[in-house]
């Protein structure tokens, strides 16, 4: 008997504003990623979440534990 995997939830935090690169300042997804989210499978959603995490790190929104920001 196989179990059905639950959908990976959206990273939306209801702070919907695009920056100058058309990336949402709330969830860090691109416009294309936002509009395609409902049609993505879980593997693609996980890949997008990884990209969002990297974007948040590179923009300074999140810091890695043990790493201090460059001042």
PyMOL Python script that loads the backbone (N, CA, C, O; Angstrom):
from pymol import cmd

cmd.read_pdbstr("""\
ATOM      1  N   UNK A   1       0.843  -1.179   0.000  1.00  0.00           N
ATOM      2  CA  UNK A   1       0.000   0.000   0.000  1.00  0.00           C
ATOM      3  C   UNK A   1       0.891   1.246   0.000  1.00  0.00           C
ATOM      4  O   UNK A   1       1.758   1.383   0.862  1.00  0.00           O
ATOM      5  N   UNK A   2       0.689   2.130  -0.933  1.00  0.00           N
ATOM      6  CA  UNK A   2       1.493   3.339  -1.017  1.00  0.00           C
ATOM      7  C   UNK A   2       0.743   4.502  -0.376  1.00  0.00           C
ATOM      8  O   UNK A   2      -0.484   4.590  -0.436  1.00  0.00           O
ATOM      9  N   UNK A   3       1.510   5.377   0.228  1.00  0.00           N
ATOM     10  CA  UNK A   3       0.897   6.565   0.816  1.00  0.00           C
ATOM     11  C   UNK A   3       1.106   7.738  -0.121  1.00  0.00           C
ATOM     12  O   UNK A   3       2.132   7.843  -0.793  1.00  0.00           O
ATOM     13  N   UNK A   4       0.138   8.599  -0.156  1.00  0.00           N
ATOM     14  CA  UNK A   4       0.219   9.778  -1.014  1.00  0.00           C
ATOM     15  C   UNK A   4       0.923  10.876  -0.231  1.00  0.00           C
ATOM     16  O   UNK A   4       0.570  11.175   0.910  1.00  0.00           O
ATOM     17  N   UNK A   5       1.920  11.465  -0.864  1.00  0.00           N
ATOM     18  CA  UNK A   5       2.678  12.538  -0.238  1.00  0.00           C
ATOM     19  C   UNK A   5       1.851  13.814  -0.223  1.00  0.00           C
ATOM     20  O   UNK A   5       1.209  14.168  -1.211  1.00  0.00           O
ATOM     21  N   UNK A   6       1.878  14.492   0.905  1.00  0.00           N
ATOM     22  CA  UNK A   6       1.164  15.768   1.006  1.00  0.00           C
ATOM     23  C   UNK A   6       1.900  16.822   0.192  1.00  0.00           C
ATOM     24  O   UNK A   6       3.124  16.768   0.073  1.00  0.00           O
ATOM     25  N   UNK A   7       1.170  17.778  -0.368  1.00  0.00           N
ATOM     26  CA  UNK A   7       1.820  18.841  -1.137  1.00  0.00           C
ATOM     27  C   UNK A   7       2.730  19.686  -0.247  1.00  0.00           C
ATOM     28  O   UNK A   7       2.397  19.973   0.903  1.00  0.00           O
ATOM     29  N   UNK A   8       3.871  20.076  -0.787  1.00  0.00           N
ATOM     30  CA  UNK A   8       4.768  20.993  -0.091  1.00  0.00           C
ATOM     31  C   UNK A   8       4.049  22.337  -0.013  1.00  0.00           C
ATOM     32  O   UNK A   8       3.626  22.873  -1.037  1.00  0.00           O
ATOM     33  N   UNK A   9       3.906  22.890   1.206  1.00  0.00           N
ATOM     34  CA  UNK A   9       3.163  24.159   1.327  1.00  0.00           C
ATOM     35  C   UNK A   9       3.911  25.347   0.737  1.00  0.00           C
ATOM     36  O   UNK A   9       5.139  25.359   0.653  1.00  0.00           O
ATOM     37  N   UNK A  10       3.151  26.320   0.341  1.00  0.00           N
ATOM     38  CA  UNK A  10       3.702  27.560  -0.210  1.00  0.00           C
ATOM     39  C   UNK A  10       4.480  28.314   0.856  1.00  0.00           C
ATOM     40  O   UNK A  10       4.093  28.307   2.024  1.00  0.00           O
ATOM     41  N   UNK A  11       5.576  28.965   0.467  1.00  0.00           N
ATOM     42  CA  UNK A  11       6.336  29.771   1.420  1.00  0.00           C
ATOM     43  C   UNK A  11       5.773  31.175   1.605  1.00  0.00           C
ATOM     44  O   UNK A  11       6.388  32.003   2.278  1.00  0.00           O
ATOM     45  N   UNK A  12       4.627  31.450   1.025  1.00  0.00           N
ATOM     46  CA  UNK A  12       4.037  32.784   1.102  1.00  0.00           C
ATOM     47  C   UNK A  12       3.832  33.206   2.557  1.00  0.00           C
ATOM     48  O   UNK A  12       3.304  32.443   3.366  1.00  0.00           O
ATOM     49  N   UNK A  13       4.254  34.430   2.878  1.00  0.00           N
ATOM     50  CA  UNK A  13       4.080  34.979   4.222  1.00  0.00           C
ATOM     51  C   UNK A  13       3.198  36.233   4.196  1.00  0.00           C
ATOM     52  O   UNK A  13       3.186  37.018   5.144  1.00  0.00           O
ATOM     53  N   UNK A  14       2.470  36.404   3.106  1.00  0.00           N
ATOM     54  CA  UNK A  14       1.540  37.530   2.933  1.00  0.00           C
ATOM     55  C   UNK A  14       2.216  38.893   3.012  1.00  0.00           C
ATOM     56  O   UNK A  14       1.620  39.871   3.463  1.00  0.00           O
ATOM     57  N   UNK A  15       3.456  38.942   2.572  1.00  0.00           N
ATOM     58  CA  UNK A  15       4.168  40.211   2.375  1.00  0.00           C
ATOM     59  C   UNK A  15       4.508  40.227   0.884  1.00  0.00           C
ATOM     60  O   UNK A  15       5.613  39.867   0.480  1.00  0.00           O
ATOM     61  N   UNK A  16       3.559  40.641   0.098  1.00  0.00           N
ATOM     62  CA  UNK A  16       3.659  40.506  -1.355  1.00  0.00           C
ATOM     63  C   UNK A  16       4.079  41.820  -1.996  1.00  0.00           C
ATOM     64  O   UNK A  16       3.254  42.702  -2.235  1.00  0.00           O
ATOM     65  N   UNK A  17       5.360  41.934  -2.266  1.00  0.00           N
ATOM     66  CA  UNK A  17       5.895  43.110  -2.946  1.00  0.00           C
ATOM     67  C   UNK A  17       7.116  42.664  -3.723  1.00  0.00           C
ATOM     68  O   UNK A  17       7.962  41.937  -3.204  1.00  0.00           O
ATOM     69  N   UNK A  18       7.204  43.097  -4.959  1.00  0.00           N
ATOM     70  CA  UNK A  18       8.329  42.704  -5.800  1.00  0.00           C
ATOM     71  C   UNK A  18       9.448  43.729  -5.700  1.00  0.00           C
ATOM     72  O   UNK A  18       9.206  44.936  -5.671  1.00  0.00           O
ATOM     73  N   UNK A  19      10.679  43.228  -5.649  1.00  0.00           N
ATOM     74  CA  UNK A  19      11.825  44.135  -5.664  1.00  0.00           C
ATOM     75  C   UNK A  19      12.177  44.477  -7.106  1.00  0.00           C
ATOM     76  O   UNK A  19      11.448  44.111  -8.028  1.00  0.00           O
ATOM     77  N   UNK A  20      13.290  45.175  -7.305  1.00  0.00           N
ATOM     78  CA  UNK A  20      13.674  45.610  -8.651  1.00  0.00           C
ATOM     79  C   UNK A  20      14.030  44.442  -9.584  1.00  0.00           C
ATOM     80  O   UNK A  20      14.087  44.615 -10.801  1.00  0.00           O
ATOM     81  N   UNK A  21      14.268  43.258  -9.011  1.00  0.00           N
ATOM     82  CA  UNK A  21      14.554  42.069  -9.826  1.00  0.00           C
ATOM     83  C   UNK A  21      13.332  41.184  -9.991  1.00  0.00           C
ATOM     84  O   UNK A  21      13.460  40.047 -10.444  1.00  0.00           O
ATOM     85  N   UNK A  22      12.153  41.672  -9.637  1.00  0.00           N
ATOM     86  CA  UNK A  22      10.892  40.930  -9.690  1.00  0.00           C
ATOM     87  C   UNK A  22      10.917  39.681  -8.814  1.00  0.00           C
ATOM     88  O   UNK A  22      10.410  38.628  -9.199  1.00  0.00           O
ATOM     89  N   UNK A  23      11.511  39.814  -7.639  1.00  0.00           N
ATOM     90  CA  UNK A  23      11.500  38.748  -6.642  1.00  0.00           C
ATOM     91  C   UNK A  23      10.684  39.257  -5.462  1.00  0.00           C
ATOM     92  O   UNK A  23      10.866  40.390  -5.015  1.00  0.00           O
ATOM     93  N   UNK A  24       9.789  38.420  -4.963  1.00  0.00           N
ATOM     94  CA  UNK A  24       8.936  38.812  -3.849  1.00  0.00           C
ATOM     95  C   UNK A  24       9.787  39.017  -2.598  1.00  0.00           C
ATOM     96  O   UNK A  24      10.592  38.160  -2.233  1.00  0.00           O
ATOM     97  N   UNK A  25       9.598  40.157  -1.950  1.00  0.00           N
ATOM     98  CA  UNK A  25      10.377  40.461  -0.754  1.00  0.00           C
ATOM     99  C   UNK A  25       9.925  39.636   0.447  1.00  0.00           C
ATOM    100  O   UNK A  25      10.646  39.544   1.441  1.00  0.00           O
ATOM    101  N   UNK A  26       8.749  39.043   0.366  1.00  0.00           N
ATOM    102  CA  UNK A  26       8.260  38.208   1.460  1.00  0.00           C
ATOM    103  C   UNK A  26       8.755  36.778   1.393  1.00  0.00           C
ATOM    104  O   UNK A  26       9.361  36.280   2.342  1.00  0.00           O
ATOM    105  N   UNK A  27       8.500  36.111   0.268  1.00  0.00           N
ATOM    106  CA  UNK A  27       8.832  34.681   0.159  1.00  0.00           C
ATOM    107  C   UNK A  27      10.081  34.399  -0.665  1.00  0.00           C
ATOM    108  O   UNK A  27      10.569  33.269  -0.679  1.00  0.00           O
ATOM    109  N   UNK A  28      10.598  35.396  -1.342  1.00  0.00           N
ATOM    110  CA  UNK A  28      11.813  35.267  -2.152  1.00  0.00           C
ATOM    111  C   UNK A  28      11.631  34.436  -3.422  1.00  0.00           C
ATOM    112  O   UNK A  28      12.605  33.937  -3.985  1.00  0.00           O
ATOM    113  N   UNK A  29      10.382  34.289  -3.873  1.00  0.00           N
ATOM    114  CA  UNK A  29      10.142  33.598  -5.137  1.00  0.00           C
ATOM    115  C   UNK A  29      10.072  34.605  -6.275  1.00  0.00           C
ATOM    116  O   UNK A  29       9.725  35.770  -6.077  1.00  0.00           O
ATOM    117  N   UNK A  30      10.410  34.131  -7.476  1.00  0.00           N
ATOM    118  CA  UNK A  30      10.247  34.955  -8.666  1.00  0.00           C
ATOM    119  C   UNK A  30       8.773  34.957  -9.052  1.00  0.00           C
ATOM    120  O   UNK A  30       7.997  34.128  -8.577  1.00  0.00           O
ATOM    121  N   UNK A  31       8.396  35.891  -9.914  1.00  0.00           N
ATOM    122  CA  UNK A  31       7.015  35.944 -10.397  1.00  0.00           C
ATOM    123  C   UNK A  31       6.644  34.616 -11.051  1.00  0.00           C
ATOM    124  O   UNK A  31       5.554  34.093 -10.819  1.00  0.00           O
ATOM    125  N   UNK A  32       7.536  34.074 -11.860  1.00  0.00           N
ATOM    126  CA  UNK A  32       7.259  32.792 -12.529  1.00  0.00           C
ATOM    127  C   UNK A  32       7.051  31.672 -11.511  1.00  0.00           C
ATOM    128  O   UNK A  32       6.144  30.855 -11.669  1.00  0.00           O
ATOM    129  N   UNK A  33       7.880  31.628 -10.471  1.00  0.00           N
ATOM    130  CA  UNK A  33       7.746  30.581  -9.454  1.00  0.00           C
ATOM    131  C   UNK A  33       6.423  30.715  -8.701  1.00  0.00           C
ATOM    132  O   UNK A  33       5.789  29.715  -8.365  1.00  0.00           O
ATOM    133  N   UNK A  34       6.015  31.946  -8.442  1.00  0.00           N
ATOM    134  CA  UNK A  34       4.743  32.179  -7.754  1.00  0.00           C
ATOM    135  C   UNK A  34       3.577  31.708  -8.618  1.00  0.00           C
ATOM    136  O   UNK A  34       2.685  31.010  -8.137  1.00  0.00           O
ATOM    137  N   UNK A  35       3.587  32.085  -9.883  1.00  0.00           N
ATOM    138  CA  UNK A  35       2.451  31.737 -10.749  1.00  0.00           C
ATOM    139  C   UNK A  35       2.416  30.248 -11.096  1.00  0.00           C
ATOM    140  O   UNK A  35       1.344  29.705 -11.363  1.00  0.00           O
ATOM    141  N   UNK A  36       3.559  29.589 -11.097  1.00  0.00           N
ATOM    142  CA  UNK A  36       3.608  28.159 -11.428  1.00  0.00           C
ATOM    143  C   UNK A  36       3.422  27.247 -10.217  1.00  0.00           C
ATOM    144  O   UNK A  36       3.203  26.048 -10.388  1.00  0.00           O
ATOM    145  N   UNK A  37       3.503  27.788  -8.993  1.00  0.00           N
ATOM    146  CA  UNK A  37       3.531  26.983  -7.771  1.00  0.00           C
ATOM    147  C   UNK A  37       2.434  25.914  -7.742  1.00  0.00           C
ATOM    148  O   UNK A  37       2.712  24.759  -7.417  1.00  0.00           O
ATOM    149  N   UNK A  38       1.223  26.273  -8.069  1.00  0.00           N
ATOM    150  CA  UNK A  38       0.103  25.317  -7.970  1.00  0.00           C
ATOM    151  C   UNK A  38       0.224  24.170  -8.967  1.00  0.00           C
ATOM    152  O   UNK A  38      -0.421  23.136  -8.794  1.00  0.00           O
ATOM    153  N   UNK A  39       1.035  24.334 -10.003  1.00  0.00           N
ATOM    154  CA  UNK A  39       1.205  23.286 -11.005  1.00  0.00           C
ATOM    155  C   UNK A  39       2.511  22.498 -10.825  1.00  0.00           C
ATOM    156  O   UNK A  39       2.784  21.568 -11.584  1.00  0.00           O
ATOM    157  N   UNK A  40       3.313  22.868  -9.825  1.00  0.00           N
ATOM    158  CA  UNK A  40       4.586  22.183  -9.586  1.00  0.00           C
ATOM    159  C   UNK A  40       4.369  20.905  -8.794  1.00  0.00           C
ATOM    160  O   UNK A  40       3.467  20.819  -7.961  1.00  0.00           O
ATOM    161  N   UNK A  41       5.218  19.903  -9.069  1.00  0.00           N
ATOM    162  CA  UNK A  41       5.211  18.727  -8.206  1.00  0.00           C
ATOM    163  C   UNK A  41       6.086  19.026  -6.991  1.00  0.00           C
ATOM    164  O   UNK A  41       6.757  20.057  -6.942  1.00  0.00           O
ATOM    165  N   UNK A  42       6.078  18.125  -6.019  1.00  0.00           N
ATOM    166  CA  UNK A  42       6.811  18.378  -4.782  1.00  0.00           C
ATOM    167  C   UNK A  42       8.312  18.514  -4.997  1.00  0.00           C
ATOM    168  O   UNK A  42       8.957  19.311  -4.316  1.00  0.00           O
ATOM    169  N   UNK A  43       8.874  17.767  -5.914  1.00  0.00           N
ATOM    170  CA  UNK A  43      10.313  17.865  -6.179  1.00  0.00           C
ATOM    171  C   UNK A  43      10.670  19.273  -6.669  1.00  0.00           C
ATOM    172  O   UNK A  43      11.657  19.860  -6.225  1.00  0.00           O
ATOM    173  N   UNK A  44       9.862  19.803  -7.580  1.00  0.00           N
ATOM    174  CA  UNK A  44      10.125  21.141  -8.093  1.00  0.00           C
ATOM    175  C   UNK A  44       9.903  22.194  -7.001  1.00  0.00           C
ATOM    176  O   UNK A  44      10.646  23.172  -6.916  1.00  0.00           O
ATOM    177  N   UNK A  45       8.882  21.988  -6.172  1.00  0.00           N
ATOM    178  CA  UNK A  45       8.632  22.919  -5.074  1.00  0.00           C
ATOM    179  C   UNK A  45       9.817  22.943  -4.105  1.00  0.00           C
ATOM    180  O   UNK A  45      10.223  24.011  -3.647  1.00  0.00           O
ATOM    181  N   UNK A  46      10.363  21.782  -3.797  1.00  0.00           N
ATOM    182  CA  UNK A  46      11.521  21.738  -2.896  1.00  0.00           C
ATOM    183  C   UNK A  46      12.721  22.456  -3.507  1.00  0.00           C
ATOM    184  O   UNK A  46      13.482  23.121  -2.804  1.00  0.00           O
ATOM    185  N   UNK A  47      12.881  22.315  -4.808  1.00  0.00           N
ATOM    186  CA  UNK A  47      13.975  23.004  -5.492  1.00  0.00           C
ATOM    187  C   UNK A  47      13.779  24.521  -5.374  1.00  0.00           C
ATOM    188  O   UNK A  47      14.731  25.251  -5.097  1.00  0.00           O
ATOM    189  N   UNK A  48      12.559  24.987  -5.584  1.00  0.00           N
ATOM    190  CA  UNK A  48      12.257  26.421  -5.473  1.00  0.00           C
ATOM    191  C   UNK A  48      12.498  26.902  -4.046  1.00  0.00           C
ATOM    192  O   UNK A  48      13.041  27.989  -3.850  1.00  0.00           O
ATOM    193  N   UNK A  49      12.106  26.114  -3.046  1.00  0.00           N
ATOM    194  CA  UNK A  49      12.341  26.503  -1.655  1.00  0.00           C
ATOM    195  C   UNK A  49      13.836  26.652  -1.382  1.00  0.00           C
ATOM    196  O   UNK A  49      14.245  27.547  -0.644  1.00  0.00           O
ATOM    197  N   UNK A  50      14.648  25.783  -1.972  1.00  0.00           N
ATOM    198  CA  UNK A  50      16.096  25.916  -1.838  1.00  0.00           C
ATOM    199  C   UNK A  50      16.605  27.202  -2.465  1.00  0.00           C
ATOM    200  O   UNK A  50      17.467  27.877  -1.901  1.00  0.00           O
ATOM    201  N   UNK A  51      16.075  27.537  -3.625  1.00  0.00           N
ATOM    202  CA  UNK A  51      16.447  28.787  -4.290  1.00  0.00           C
ATOM    203  C   UNK A  51      16.023  29.991  -3.450  1.00  0.00           C
ATOM    204  O   UNK A  51      16.760  30.972  -3.351  1.00  0.00           O
ATOM    205  N   UNK A  52      14.838  29.915  -2.848  1.00  0.00           N
ATOM    206  CA  UNK A  52      14.358  30.998  -1.986  1.00  0.00           C
ATOM    207  C   UNK A  52      15.295  31.186  -0.802  1.00  0.00           C
ATOM    208  O   UNK A  52      15.616  32.314  -0.428  1.00  0.00           O
ATOM    209  N   UNK A  53      15.728  30.086  -0.220  1.00  0.00           N
ATOM    210  CA  UNK A  53      16.642  30.144   0.922  1.00  0.00           C
ATOM    211  C   UNK A  53      17.959  30.809   0.512  1.00  0.00           C
ATOM    212  O   UNK A  53      18.483  31.656   1.235  1.00  0.00           O
ATOM    213  N   UNK A  54      18.482  30.424  -0.635  1.00  0.00           N
ATOM    214  CA  UNK A  54      19.734  31.015  -1.115  1.00  0.00           C
ATOM    215  C   UNK A  54      19.565  32.507  -1.401  1.00  0.00           C
ATOM    216  O   UNK A  54      20.452  33.306  -1.101  1.00  0.00           O
ATOM    217  N   UNK A  55      18.431  32.878  -1.979  1.00  0.00           N
ATOM    218  CA  UNK A  55      18.178  34.302  -2.241  1.00  0.00           C
ATOM    219  C   UNK A  55      18.101  35.088  -0.938  1.00  0.00           C
ATOM    220  O   UNK A  55      18.635  36.193  -0.841  1.00  0.00           O
ATOM    221  N   UNK A  56      17.435  34.516   0.060  1.00  0.00           N
ATOM    222  CA  UNK A  56      17.315  35.198   1.350  1.00  0.00           C
ATOM    223  C   UNK A  56      18.683  35.351   2.004  1.00  0.00           C
ATOM    224  O   UNK A  56      18.972  36.391   2.594  1.00  0.00           O
ATOM    225  N   UNK A  57      19.519  34.336   1.906  1.00  0.00           N
ATOM    226  CA  UNK A  57      20.872  34.431   2.468  1.00  0.00           C
ATOM    227  C   UNK A  57      21.682  35.493   1.744  1.00  0.00           C
ATOM    228  O   UNK A  57      22.331  36.321   2.384  1.00  0.00           O
ATOM    229  N   UNK A  58      21.653  35.479   0.427  1.00  0.00           N
ATOM    230  CA  UNK A  58      22.485  36.420  -0.332  1.00  0.00           C
ATOM    231  C   UNK A  58      22.011  37.866  -0.184  1.00  0.00           C
ATOM    232  O   UNK A  58      22.800  38.799  -0.334  1.00  0.00           O
ATOM    233  N   UNK A  59      20.735  38.049   0.108  1.00  0.00           N
ATOM    234  CA  UNK A  59      20.217  39.406   0.291  1.00  0.00           C
ATOM    235  C   UNK A  59      20.371  39.889   1.730  1.00  0.00           C
ATOM    236  O   UNK A  59      20.071  41.045   2.030  1.00  0.00           O
ATOM    237  N   UNK A  60      20.834  39.017   2.621  1.00  0.00           N
ATOM    238  CA  UNK A  60      21.023  39.398   4.014  1.00  0.00           C
ATOM    239  C   UNK A  60      19.777  39.259   4.875  1.00  0.00           C
ATOM    240  O   UNK A  60      19.774  39.678   6.032  1.00  0.00           O
ATOM    241  N   UNK A  61      18.712  38.671   4.317  1.00  0.00           N
ATOM    242  CA  UNK A  61      17.493  38.491   5.109  1.00  0.00           C
ATOM    243  C   UNK A  61      17.663  37.438   6.193  1.00  0.00           C
ATOM    244  O   UNK A  61      17.062  37.533   7.262  1.00  0.00           O
ATOM    245  N   UNK A  62      18.481  36.439   5.913  1.00  0.00           N
ATOM    246  CA  UNK A  62      18.778  35.430   6.936  1.00  0.00           C
ATOM    247  C   UNK A  62      20.278  35.228   6.977  1.00  0.00           C
ATOM    248  O   UNK A  62      20.971  35.381   5.971  1.00  0.00           O
ATOM    249  N   UNK A  63      20.759  34.888   8.138  1.00  0.00           N
ATOM    250  CA  UNK A  63      22.182  34.625   8.316  1.00  0.00           C
ATOM    251  C   UNK A  63      22.357  33.160   8.672  1.00  0.00           C
ATOM    252  O   UNK A  63      21.476  32.541   9.269  1.00  0.00           O
ATOM    253  N   UNK A  64      23.476  32.628   8.307  1.00  0.00           N
ATOM    254  CA  UNK A  64      23.799  31.260   8.694  1.00  0.00           C
ATOM    255  C   UNK A  64      24.232  31.264  10.152  1.00  0.00           C
ATOM    256  O   UNK A  64      24.930  32.179  10.589  1.00  0.00           O
ATOM    257  N   UNK A  65      23.826  30.249  10.908  1.00  0.00           N
ATOM    258  CA  UNK A  65      24.244  30.145  12.297  1.00  0.00           C
ATOM    259  C   UNK A  65      25.757  30.072  12.387  1.00  0.00           C
ATOM    260  O   UNK A  65      26.396  29.362  11.610  1.00  0.00           O
ATOM    261  N   UNK A  66      26.317  30.786  13.311  1.00  0.00           N
ATOM    262  CA  UNK A  66      27.758  30.759  13.498  1.00  0.00           C
ATOM    263  C   UNK A  66      28.515  31.705  12.573  1.00  0.00           C
ATOM    264  O   UNK A  66      29.733  31.839  12.687  1.00  0.00           O
ATOM    265  N   UNK A  67      27.818  32.348  11.675  1.00  0.00           N
ATOM    266  CA  UNK A  67      28.473  33.276  10.743  1.00  0.00           C
ATOM    267  C   UNK A  67      27.992  34.676  11.076  1.00  0.00           C
ATOM    268  O   UNK A  67      26.790  34.915  11.201  1.00  0.00           O
ATOM    269  N   UNK A  68      28.905  35.574  11.214  1.00  0.00           N
ATOM    270  CA  UNK A  68      28.529  36.957  11.479  1.00  0.00           C
ATOM    271  C   UNK A  68      28.461  37.724  10.172  1.00  0.00           C
ATOM    272  O   UNK A  68      29.232  37.442   9.254  1.00  0.00           O
ATOM    273  N   UNK A  69      27.574  38.669  10.068  1.00  0.00           N
ATOM    274  CA  UNK A  69      27.453  39.436   8.833  1.00  0.00           C
ATOM    275  C   UNK A  69      28.668  40.345   8.650  1.00  0.00           C
ATOM    276  O   UNK A  69      29.287  40.785   9.619  1.00  0.00           O
ATOM    277  N   UNK A  70      28.991  40.613   7.394  1.00  0.00           N
ATOM    278  CA  UNK A  70      30.062  41.560   7.089  1.00  0.00           C
ATOM    279  C   UNK A  70      29.530  42.966   7.344  1.00  0.00           C
ATOM    280  O   UNK A  70      28.517  43.374   6.776  1.00  0.00           O
ATOM    281  N   UNK A  71      30.215  43.687   8.193  1.00  0.00           N
ATOM    282  CA  UNK A  71      29.748  45.044   8.523  1.00  0.00           C
ATOM    283  C   UNK A  71      30.606  46.086   7.860  1.00  0.00           C
ATOM    284  O   UNK A  71      30.363  47.281   8.024  1.00  0.00           O
TER     285      UNK A  71
END
""", "prot")
cmd.dss("prot")
cmd.show_as("cartoon", "prot")
cmd.util.cbc("prot")
cmd.orient("prot")
